[in-house]
Amino acid sequence: AAGLSAYEARGSLHLKTDRAETLKAIIADYVTDRSAHPNDTRIAMAHRRIDVAAINAGIRARLQESGELAKGSNPPGDKGEELTYQTNNGKRSFARGDRIVFLENDRDLAVKNGMLGEVIAVAPDAIQVRLDGKAQTQDGQRHVTVPVNSYQAFDHGYATTIHKTQGATVDRSFVLASTTMDRHLTYVAMTRHREAVQLYAGLDAFKTVRSLTETLSRSGVKETTLDYTHDFANRRGMEDRRGQGERDVASQGIGKGIQPIPDTAVAKPVEKPQPLAARTIADNSPAHQDRSDHERRVLIAAVKTYAMSVEEVGRSKAMPAFERDWDAAKQLAPQVFKDAPAAMDVLRGRILDENADPVALANQLSTLPETIGALVGKTGLFGDNADRKHALSRIDALASHVRQSAKTWQRRLAAECGSERWKREKQDVVEILGPSRQSEALLRKLDDLAHTDKAKFVEQLAGTPEGRRALAEAKDIASAIETRFGRADPSDLAEQLKRVGPDQAGDVGRIRQVARLADRSHRAELTQQMELQRSLKRGKSLGLGM
C-alpha cells in the first residue's frame, strides 16, 4: 500500500474511467515518450495477451498516423513498405522501424524466447532485425534475418506480457494493471525500469485505489485446479471474446485508426541479377576508371564548435522532467504559505541555482518552514487557528514533493550532462565519408534486387576488387553513422544534424538516402555471410552423422 501511495504521490499512477480510456492513455504516453527520448529504451507490459495485442495495435496505429511507420505496400514518403506475414498468433504486418519480439528459441537463428529488436527491413520472405542492447547471435552479430516461411514465432514488441520481460531492463516502462495480477507479477512489472515506471488501471476493473492495492499485493498461490483454468482463460481475455477473433478483440476500446490487415504481402517487381564481367564489375565501364570514380567526399562533417556549453544543454534537457514534479509541489504550496509563488521561488532557486541537497532542503522545510516564507493562518495566545493547523499538517507532504523534485533535477541534470559530454567526445568527432561514385552505382544495383537475389550478387561483388571496395565502403558508412548517431538508419536524422550546423541542414535528403543505401547493402552482406556459415554448419553436422 505504501509503495502504491508513493507512485500516486509522484504522479505515476493513472486511474481512468474504463479499459478503453486506460488503453488510450498508455498508448499516448508510450508514443510521447518515444518522440521525446528516441535513443532511450521502453516497454509496455500487461498480464493478459488480449491487452498486449490491443496496446501493440494502438501504438502502431499512432505511429502510422504520424508517418513514422509505413502503411501498406506503396506508402507515400521514404519509410519503405508494410508487409503482412503469417505468424503463430495470426497475421501480423511489419514495416521498417517496427518493434518485434521473438517467442521461441531457434538454434539456427540463434534467437531466444523473449528477445526484442527493431525491424530494419522487410521482404516477402524475410524480416531483417537489429537485436536490442548487447543481445547477439552465436555468430557475434546483432542482426538476424528471419525466414518467415519457416520461423513464425514472432509478434509486435512495443508491448509484451509481464512474463516475457523477466530479466529485462529498460529506461522507462508502462504497466497496465488487471485483476489477473498478483504480488509476484506486480513486482516483476514494477522493477523493469532504470528511470521511471507508469502504472495504469481502469475504474471499471478496480473500483477504488484500495481494491487496486489489494489485488496487486495478493498472493498468487493457486488453491484448486479451477484456479488454473480460470487464470488461463483470463490471461487470454476469453471472458471478453464471445466468439471473436484475436484481432477483433484487440481493436476494441482503443478508438478508431486501426485498419484491417491485408491478407497477402505485396512485392514490387524486381530485376534478376546479371552476371558480372570478369574485368570490371560495373556495366559498360572501362578497364581504367577515372580517379574521381574512387574519390570519397565528406558526407557529414565533424562538429567543432558549439553554441551552448555542456551544462547549458544539460539544464535545458533536464528542465521538463523537473517541471513535471515541480507542478505537484506548486499545487500544495497555497495550503502552506501565504505568498505561495514567492515561497516556491525561494525553494526553486535553492534547487536549480544552489544545487541544494534534496534531503537537507526537505528537512528544513519540514522543521523550519518560516525560513522559506510566512505560513497560512495565525498563532496566538490560545495557539494556532484552524488555517494554521491545516497548513502545518500539509508541510510534510509539500516537503516530500520538494525532495522528489530536487532528486529528479539532480538525476536528470547529471544524466543529460553526461549524455551531452559523451556525444561531444565520442560521436560529434566522427567524420563520415560518403561512397565513391563507382561504389554507389554498384550498391544501388544491389539495393534494387529482390531479397532472394541479393546473396548471389553479394558473392559476385566479393569476387572483384571494385565489388569488395563497394562492400567495404558500405560497411564503413553504416558503422560510422551508427557510431555518430546511435543507429545506422536514424529516424531523427534531421534533428541530429542540427548539431552540425545550418550548412548541413539542406543535405538531409541526400544523407538519409546514402545512409539507408549503405545500411541495406551492409545488411545484405551480413545476411549472405550468416547464410553461408549456417550452410557450412549444417554440412559439418551431416558429415558427422555419416
C-alpha positions as CSV (number, residue, x, y, z in Angstrom):
1,A,0.0,0.0,0.0
2,A,2.8,2.4,0.9
3,G,4.5,1.7,-2.4
4,L,1.4,2.4,-4.4
5,S,0.9,5.6,-2.5
6,A,4.4,6.7,-3.4
7,Y,3.7,6.1,-7.1
8,E,0.4,8.1,-6.7
9,A,2.2,11.0,-5.0
10,R,4.8,11.2,-7.8
11,G,2.1,11.2,-10.5
12,S,3.0,7.7,-11.7
13,L,-0.4,6.1,-11.1
14,H,-3.1,6.8,-13.7
15,L,-6.7,5.8,-12.9
16,K,-9.0,6.0,-15.9
17,T,-12.8,5.5,-16.2
18,D,-12.6,2.2,-18.1
19,R,-10.4,-0.1,-20.1
20,A,-10.8,1.9,-23.3
21,E,-9.6,5.1,-21.7
22,T,-6.8,3.3,-19.9
23,L,-5.5,1.8,-23.2
24,K,-5.7,5.2,-24.8
25,A,-3.6,6.7,-22.0
26,I,-0.9,4.1,-22.0
27,I,-0.6,4.2,-25.9
28,A,-0.4,8.0,-25.9
29,D,2.2,8.1,-23.1
30,Y,4.3,5.4,-24.9
31,V,4.3,7.3,-28.2
32,T,5.0,10.7,-26.5
33,D,8.0,9.1,-24.6
34,R,9.3,7.6,-27.9
35,S,9.3,11.0,-29.5
36,A,10.8,12.8,-26.5
37,H,13.6,10.2,-26.0
38,P,14.3,8.5,-29.3
39,N,17.6,7.0,-28.1
40,D,16.1,5.5,-24.9
41,T,14.5,2.1,-24.3
42,R,11.0,1.4,-23.2
43,I,8.4,-1.4,-22.9
44,A,4.7,-1.6,-22.2
45,M,3.5,-4.5,-20.2
46,A,0.3,-6.3,-19.4
47,H,-0.6,-9.7,-18.0
48,R,-3.3,-10.6,-20.4
49,R,-2.5,-11.3,-24.1
50,I,-5.6,-9.5,-25.2
51,D,-4.3,-6.3,-23.6
52,V,-0.8,-6.8,-25.1
53,A,-2.4,-7.1,-28.5
54,A,-4.5,-4.0,-28.0
55,I,-1.6,-1.9,-26.9
56,N,0.6,-3.1,-29.8
57,A,-2.2,-2.3,-32.3
58,G,-2.8,1.1,-30.8
59,I,0.8,2.2,-30.8
60,R,1.3,1.0,-34.4
61,A,-1.8,2.9,-35.5
62,R,-0.5,6.1,-33.8
63,L,2.9,5.8,-35.4
64,Q,1.3,5.2,-38.8
65,E,-0.9,8.2,-38.4
66,S,2.2,10.4,-37.7
67,G,4.1,9.0,-40.6
68,E,6.7,7.2,-38.5
69,L,5.7,3.8,-39.8
70,A,4.9,2.8,-43.4
71,K,1.3,1.7,-44.0
72,G,0.5,-0.5,-47.0
73,S,2.7,-1.8,-49.8
74,N,3.1,1.6,-51.6
75,P,3.0,4.2,-48.9
76,P,4.0,7.9,-49.5
77,G,7.4,9.1,-48.3
78,D,10.6,7.2,-47.7
79,K,9.6,4.8,-44.8
80,G,9.6,1.8,-47.1
81,E,6.6,-0.6,-47.2
82,E,4.5,-2.6,-44.9
83,L,4.2,-6.3,-45.5
84,T,1.9,-8.9,-43.8
85,Y,3.1,-12.2,-42.6
86,Q,1.6,-15.4,-41.1
87,T,2.7,-15.9,-37.5
88,N,1.8,-18.4,-34.9
89,N,-0.6,-15.8,-33.4
90,G,-2.2,-14.9,-36.8
91,K,-1.5,-12.4,-39.5
92,R,0.8,-9.5,-38.5
93,S,2.0,-6.6,-40.5
94,F,5.5,-5.2,-40.2
95,A,7.4,-2.2,-41.6
96,R,10.9,-0.8,-41.1
97,G,11.1,0.7,-37.6
98,D,8.6,-1.7,-36.0
99,R,9.4,-3.3,-32.7
100,I,9.5,-7.2,-32.7
101,V,9.6,-9.9,-30.1
102,F,10.8,-13.5,-30.6
103,L,8.5,-16.0,-28.9
104,E,10.5,-19.3,-29.3
105,N,14.1,-20.4,-29.2
106,D,15.7,-21.2,-32.5
107,R,19.2,-22.7,-32.8
108,D,19.7,-21.9,-36.4
109,L,18.7,-18.2,-36.0
110,A,20.4,-18.1,-32.5
111,V,17.4,-16.2,-31.0
112,K,15.8,-16.9,-27.7
113,N,12.3,-16.6,-26.4
114,G,11.7,-13.0,-25.2
115,M,14.4,-11.4,-27.3
116,L,13.4,-7.9,-28.5
117,G,14.6,-6.0,-31.6
118,E,13.8,-3.4,-34.2
119,V,12.8,-4.2,-37.8
120,I,15.3,-2.7,-40.2
121,A,14.0,-4.2,-43.4
122,V,11.1,-6.2,-44.7
123,A,10.8,-8.5,-47.7
124,P,8.2,-11.0,-48.8
125,D,10.2,-14.0,-47.5
126,A,12.3,-12.4,-44.7
127,I,12.5,-9.8,-42.0
128,Q,15.8,-8.2,-41.0
129,V,16.0,-7.4,-37.3
130,R,18.6,-5.5,-35.2
131,L,18.6,-7.1,-31.7
132,D,18.3,-4.8,-28.7
133,G,21.2,-3.9,-26.4
134,K,24.0,-6.3,-26.1
135,A,22.0,-9.2,-27.5
136,Q,23.9,-11.2,-30.1
137,T,23.5,-14.3,-32.2
138,Q,26.0,-17.1,-31.9
139,D,28.0,-15.6,-34.8
140,G,28.5,-12.5,-32.7
141,Q,26.2,-10.4,-34.8
142,R,23.4,-8.0,-33.6
143,H,21.5,-8.5,-36.8
144,V,19.4,-11.5,-37.7
145,T,17.5,-12.4,-40.9
146,V,14.2,-14.1,-40.0
147,P,13.0,-16.6,-42.7
148,V,9.3,-16.0,-42.2
149,N,8.2,-19.2,-44.0
150,S,10.0,-21.4,-41.6
151,Y,10.1,-19.3,-38.4
152,Q,6.8,-17.8,-37.4
153,A,7.1,-17.4,-33.6
154,F,7.3,-13.6,-33.6
155,D,5.0,-10.7,-32.9
156,H,5.0,-6.9,-32.4
157,G,7.2,-5.9,-29.5
158,Y,6.0,-2.5,-28.3
159,A,4.2,-4.3,-25.5
160,T,4.8,-7.8,-24.2
161,T,3.4,-9.9,-21.4
162,I,4.9,-9.4,-18.0
163,H,6.4,-12.9,-18.1
164,K,8.4,-12.1,-21.2
165,T,10.1,-9.1,-19.5
166,Q,11.6,-11.1,-16.6
167,G,15.3,-10.3,-16.6
168,A,15.0,-7.3,-18.9
169,T,15.8,-3.7,-18.0
170,V,14.7,-0.6,-19.9
171,D,14.8,3.2,-19.3
172,R,11.1,3.6,-18.9
173,S,8.2,1.1,-18.6
174,F,4.4,1.4,-18.8
175,V,2.3,-1.2,-16.9
176,L,-1.3,-2.0,-17.4
177,A,-2.9,-3.4,-14.3
178,S,-5.5,-6.1,-14.5
179,T,-7.5,-8.2,-12.0
180,T,-5.5,-11.3,-13.0
181,M,-2.2,-9.9,-11.5
182,D,-0.7,-10.8,-8.1
183,R,2.2,-9.8,-5.9
184,H,4.9,-11.6,-7.9
185,L,3.7,-10.2,-11.3
186,T,3.4,-6.7,-9.9
187,Y,7.0,-6.9,-8.5
188,V,8.3,-8.1,-11.9
189,A,6.4,-5.4,-13.8
190,M,7.3,-2.5,-11.5
191,T,11.1,-3.3,-11.4
192,R,12.0,-3.4,-15.1
193,H,12.9,0.3,-15.3
194,R,16.0,2.4,-14.7
195,E,14.4,5.8,-14.6
196,A,10.6,5.7,-14.3
197,V,7.6,3.4,-14.4
198,Q,4.0,4.4,-15.0
199,L,1.0,2.3,-13.8
200,Y,-2.4,2.4,-15.5
201,A,-5.7,1.0,-14.2
202,G,-9.3,1.2,-15.2
203,L,-12.0,2.0,-12.6
204,D,-14.3,-0.5,-14.3
205,A,-12.0,-3.2,-13.0
206,F,-10.8,-1.6,-9.8
207,K,-13.5,0.5,-8.1
208,T,-11.0,2.2,-5.8
209,V,-7.3,2.6,-5.1
210,R,-7.8,0.3,-2.2
211,S,-9.1,-2.5,-4.4
212,L,-6.2,-2.0,-6.8
213,T,-3.8,-2.2,-3.9
214,E,-5.4,-5.4,-2.6
215,T,-5.3,-7.1,-6.0
216,L,-1.7,-6.2,-6.8
217,S,-0.4,-7.3,-3.4
218,R,-2.3,-10.6,-3.0
219,S,-0.5,-14.0,-3.1
220,G,-0.5,-15.8,-6.4
221,V,-0.6,-19.3,-4.9
222,K,-3.4,-21.5,-6.5
223,E,-5.7,-23.4,-4.2
224,T,-7.7,-25.6,-6.6
225,T,-7.4,-26.9,-10.2
226,L,-10.2,-24.4,-11.2
227,D,-7.9,-21.6,-10.3
228,Y,-5.5,-22.6,-13.1
229,T,-8.2,-22.9,-15.7
230,H,-9.8,-19.6,-14.7
231,D,-6.5,-17.8,-14.9
232,F,-5.6,-19.4,-18.2
233,A,-8.8,-18.0,-19.7
234,N,-8.4,-14.6,-18.1
235,R,-4.8,-14.2,-19.4
236,R,-6.2,-14.7,-22.9
237,G,-9.2,-12.4,-22.5
238,M,-11.6,-15.3,-23.1
239,E,-14.2,-13.8,-20.9
240,D,-14.4,-10.9,-23.3
241,R,-14.1,-12.8,-26.7
242,R,-17.6,-14.2,-27.1
243,G,-16.6,-15.9,-30.4
244,Q,-14.5,-13.1,-31.7
245,G,-11.0,-13.5,-33.2
246,E,-7.9,-12.0,-31.5
247,R,-7.7,-9.2,-34.0
248,D,-11.3,-8.1,-33.4
249,V,-10.8,-8.2,-29.6
250,A,-7.5,-6.4,-29.7
251,S,-9.1,-3.4,-31.6
252,Q,-11.9,-3.0,-29.1
253,G,-11.8,0.0,-26.8
254,I,-8.9,1.9,-28.3
255,G,-10.7,4.1,-30.7
256,K,-10.5,4.5,-34.4
257,G,-7.4,4.4,-36.6
258,I,-6.6,0.7,-36.7
259,Q,-7.2,-0.6,-40.2
260,P,-7.8,-4.2,-41.3
261,I,-4.6,-6.1,-42.1
262,P,-4.3,-7.2,-45.8
263,D,-4.2,-10.9,-46.4
264,T,-1.1,-11.1,-48.5
265,A,2.3,-9.4,-48.8
266,V,2.6,-7.3,-52.0
267,A,6.0,-7.3,-53.5
268,K,7.2,-5.0,-56.2
269,P,8.6,-6.5,-59.4
270,V,12.4,-6.6,-59.5
271,E,15.0,-7.5,-61.9
272,K,17.1,-10.6,-61.7
273,P,20.9,-10.1,-61.0
274,Q,23.0,-10.0,-64.1
275,P,26.4,-11.9,-64.2
276,L,29.4,-9.7,-63.5
277,A,32.1,-9.1,-66.1
278,A,35.5,-10.7,-65.5
279,R,37.4,-7.5,-66.0
280,T,35.1,-4.9,-64.3
281,I,32.0,-5.1,-62.2
282,A,30.2,-2.1,-63.5
283,D,28.2,-2.3,-66.7
284,N,29.9,-0.7,-69.7
285,S,32.7,0.7,-67.6
286,P,36.3,1.0,-68.9
287,A,39.2,-1.0,-67.5
288,H,40.8,2.1,-66.1
289,Q,38.4,4.2,-64.0
290,D,38.8,7.9,-63.7
291,R,40.3,8.9,-60.4
292,S,37.1,10.7,-59.3
293,D,35.2,7.5,-59.5
294,H,37.1,6.3,-56.4
295,E,37.1,9.6,-54.5
296,R,35.1,9.7,-51.3
297,R,33.9,13.1,-50.2
298,V,32.8,14.2,-46.7
299,L,29.1,13.3,-46.2
300,I,28.7,14.6,-42.6
301,A,31.3,16.8,-41.1
302,A,32.6,16.6,-37.5
303,V,31.2,19.1,-35.0
304,K,33.9,21.6,-33.9
305,T,32.1,24.5,-32.3
306,Y,29.0,24.7,-30.0
307,A,26.6,27.5,-29.3
308,M,25.9,26.2,-25.7
309,S,28.1,24.7,-23.0
310,V,27.6,21.1,-21.8
311,E,25.8,22.4,-18.6
312,E,23.6,24.7,-20.6
313,V,22.4,21.8,-22.8
314,G,22.0,19.6,-19.7
315,R,19.9,22.1,-17.9
316,S,17.7,22.7,-20.9
317,K,17.0,19.0,-21.4
318,A,16.6,18.2,-17.7
319,M,14.1,21.0,-17.1
320,P,10.9,19.2,-18.5
321,A,11.3,16.3,-16.0
322,F,11.8,18.7,-13.1
323,E,8.8,20.8,-14.1
324,R,6.6,17.8,-14.1
325,D,7.5,17.0,-10.5
326,W,7.5,20.7,-9.5
327,D,3.9,21.2,-10.7
328,A,2.7,18.7,-8.0
329,A,4.6,20.7,-5.3
330,K,3.2,24.0,-6.6
331,Q,-0.4,22.7,-6.2
332,L,0.2,22.1,-2.5
333,A,2.0,25.3,-1.7
334,P,-1.1,27.6,-1.3
335,Q,-2.3,25.4,1.5
336,V,1.0,26.1,3.4
337,F,2.3,29.6,2.5
338,K,0.6,32.9,2.4
339,D,2.6,34.0,-0.6
340,A,2.9,30.6,-2.3
341,P,4.6,31.9,-5.5
342,A,7.3,33.7,-3.6
343,A,8.0,30.8,-1.3
344,M,8.2,28.4,-4.2
345,D,10.6,30.7,-6.0
346,V,12.9,30.5,-3.0
347,L,12.8,26.7,-3.0
348,R,13.2,26.6,-6.8
349,G,16.3,28.8,-6.5
350,R,17.8,26.6,-3.9
351,I,17.3,23.5,-6.1
352,L,18.2,25.0,-9.6
353,D,20.8,27.6,-8.7
354,E,22.4,26.5,-5.4
355,N,22.1,22.7,-6.0
356,A,20.8,22.2,-2.5
357,D,20.9,18.7,-1.0
358,P,17.3,17.2,-1.5
359,V,17.1,15.7,1.9
360,A,18.5,18.7,3.8
361,L,16.2,21.1,1.9
362,A,13.2,18.9,2.7
363,N,14.2,18.7,6.4
364,Q,14.5,22.5,6.6
365,L,11.0,22.9,5.0
366,S,9.5,20.4,7.5
367,T,11.2,21.7,10.7
368,L,11.6,25.4,9.9
369,P,9.0,26.3,7.3
370,E,9.0,30.0,8.3
371,T,12.6,30.4,6.9
372,I,11.1,29.8,3.5
373,G,8.0,32.1,3.9
374,A,5.1,33.1,6.1
375,L,2.6,30.4,6.8
376,V,-1.1,30.4,6.2
377,G,-3.2,31.2,9.3
378,K,-2.3,32.7,12.7
379,T,-0.9,31.7,16.0
380,G,-1.6,33.5,19.3
381,L,-2.1,33.3,23.0
382,F,-4.5,30.4,22.6
383,G,-2.5,28.5,20.0
384,D,-2.9,28.0,16.3
385,N,-6.1,28.7,14.5
386,A,-7.7,26.2,12.1
387,D,-5.9,27.6,9.0
388,R,-2.5,27.4,10.6
389,K,-3.2,23.8,11.8
390,H,-4.1,22.8,8.3
391,A,-1.0,24.5,6.9
392,L,1.2,22.6,9.4
393,S,-0.5,19.3,8.5
394,R,0.4,19.8,4.8
395,I,4.1,20.7,5.3
396,D,5.4,17.1,5.3
397,A,3.6,16.4,2.0
398,L,5.0,19.5,0.4
399,A,8.5,18.7,1.7
400,S,8.1,15.2,0.1
401,H,7.3,16.7,-3.3
402,V,10.2,19.2,-3.0
403,R,12.6,16.4,-2.1
404,Q,11.4,14.4,-5.1
405,S,11.7,17.4,-7.4
406,A,15.2,18.1,-6.2
407,K,16.3,14.5,-6.7
408,T,14.7,14.4,-10.2
409,W,16.6,17.6,-11.1
410,Q,20.0,16.3,-9.9
411,R,19.5,12.9,-11.5
412,R,18.3,14.2,-14.9
413,L,20.9,17.1,-14.9
414,A,23.7,14.6,-14.3
415,A,22.3,12.2,-16.9
416,E,21.8,14.9,-19.6
417,C,25.2,16.5,-19.0
418,G,26.8,13.1,-19.2
419,S,24.9,12.3,-22.4
420,E,25.9,15.6,-24.0
421,R,29.6,15.2,-22.9
422,W,29.6,11.7,-24.3
423,K,28.1,12.8,-27.6
424,R,30.8,15.5,-28.0
425,E,33.7,13.2,-27.1
426,K,32.6,10.1,-28.8
427,Q,30.0,11.0,-31.6
428,D,30.5,14.5,-32.8
429,V,34.2,13.9,-33.6
430,V,33.3,11.2,-36.1
431,E,33.6,12.5,-39.7
432,I,31.5,10.4,-42.2
433,L,32.7,9.9,-45.8
434,G,30.2,9.2,-48.5
435,P,30.6,6.4,-51.1
436,S,32.7,6.8,-54.2
437,R,30.8,7.3,-57.4
438,Q,31.6,3.8,-58.7
439,S,30.7,2.1,-55.3
440,E,27.4,3.9,-55.1
441,A,26.4,2.7,-58.5
442,L,27.2,-0.9,-57.5
443,L,25.4,-0.6,-54.2
444,R,22.3,0.8,-55.9
445,K,22.3,-2.1,-58.2
446,L,22.4,-4.5,-55.2
447,D,19.7,-2.5,-53.5
448,D,17.3,-2.8,-56.5
449,L,17.4,-6.6,-56.4
450,A,14.9,-8.9,-54.7
451,H,15.8,-10.2,-51.3
452,T,16.3,-13.8,-52.7
453,D,18.8,-12.5,-55.3
454,K,20.9,-10.3,-53.1
455,A,23.1,-13.1,-51.7
456,K,24.2,-14.2,-55.1
457,F,25.1,-10.7,-56.1
458,V,27.0,-10.1,-52.9
459,E,29.0,-13.2,-53.7
460,Q,29.8,-11.8,-57.1
461,L,30.7,-8.4,-55.6
462,A,33.1,-10.1,-53.2
463,G,34.9,-11.7,-56.1
464,T,36.2,-8.4,-57.7
465,P,38.3,-5.5,-56.4
466,E,35.6,-3.0,-57.3
467,G,32.9,-5.1,-55.5
468,R,35.0,-5.5,-52.4
469,R,35.6,-1.8,-52.3
470,A,31.9,-1.1,-52.6
471,L,31.0,-3.5,-49.8
472,A,33.8,-2.1,-47.6
473,E,32.6,1.4,-48.2
474,A,29.0,0.4,-47.3
475,K,30.2,-1.2,-44.1
476,D,32.4,1.9,-43.2
477,I,29.5,4.3,-43.8
478,A,26.9,2.2,-41.8
479,S,29.4,1.7,-38.9
480,A,30.3,5.4,-38.9
481,I,26.7,6.6,-38.9
482,E,25.8,4.1,-36.1
483,T,28.7,5.4,-34.1
484,R,27.8,9.0,-34.8
485,F,24.0,8.8,-34.3
486,G,23.5,5.6,-32.3
487,R,21.9,3.7,-35.2
488,A,22.7,3.0,-38.8
489,D,19.4,4.5,-40.1
490,P,18.4,7.2,-37.6
491,S,14.7,8.2,-37.8
492,D,15.5,11.6,-36.2
493,L,18.3,12.4,-38.7
494,A,17.1,16.0,-39.4
495,E,17.1,16.8,-35.7
496,Q,20.5,15.2,-35.1
497,L,22.0,17.2,-38.0
498,K,21.2,20.4,-36.2
499,R,24.3,19.7,-34.1
500,V,26.4,20.0,-37.2
501,G,25.1,23.4,-38.1
502,P,22.8,25.1,-40.7
503,D,25.2,24.4,-43.6
504,Q,24.4,20.7,-43.3
505,A,20.6,21.0,-43.0
506,G,20.0,21.2,-46.7
507,D,21.8,17.9,-47.2
508,V,19.4,15.8,-45.1
509,G,17.7,14.2,-48.1
510,R,21.0,13.1,-49.6
511,I,22.4,12.0,-46.3
512,R,19.3,9.9,-45.5
513,Q,19.4,8.3,-48.9
514,V,23.1,7.3,-48.6
515,A,22.7,6.1,-45.0
516,R,19.9,3.8,-46.0
517,L,21.7,2.6,-49.1
518,A,24.8,1.7,-47.1
519,D,22.8,0.2,-44.2
520,R,20.8,-2.1,-46.6
521,S,23.9,-3.1,-48.6
522,H,25.9,-3.9,-45.4
523,R,22.9,-6.0,-44.1
524,A,22.7,-7.9,-47.4
525,E,26.4,-8.8,-47.0
526,L,25.8,-9.8,-43.3
527,T,22.9,-12.0,-44.4
528,Q,24.9,-13.7,-47.1
529,Q,27.7,-14.4,-44.6
530,M,25.3,-15.8,-42.0
531,E,23.5,-18.0,-44.5
532,L,26.9,-19.3,-45.7
533,Q,28.0,-20.0,-42.1
534,R,24.7,-21.8,-41.4
535,S,25.2,-23.9,-44.6
536,L,28.7,-24.9,-43.5
537,K,27.5,-25.8,-40.0
538,R,24.7,-28.0,-41.5
539,G,27.2,-29.6,-43.8
540,K,29.5,-30.5,-40.9
541,S,26.6,-31.9,-38.9
542,L,25.6,-34.1,-41.8
543,G,29.2,-35.2,-42.3
544,L,29.5,-36.2,-38.6
545,G,26.2,-38.2,-38.9
546,M,27.6,-40.4,-41.7
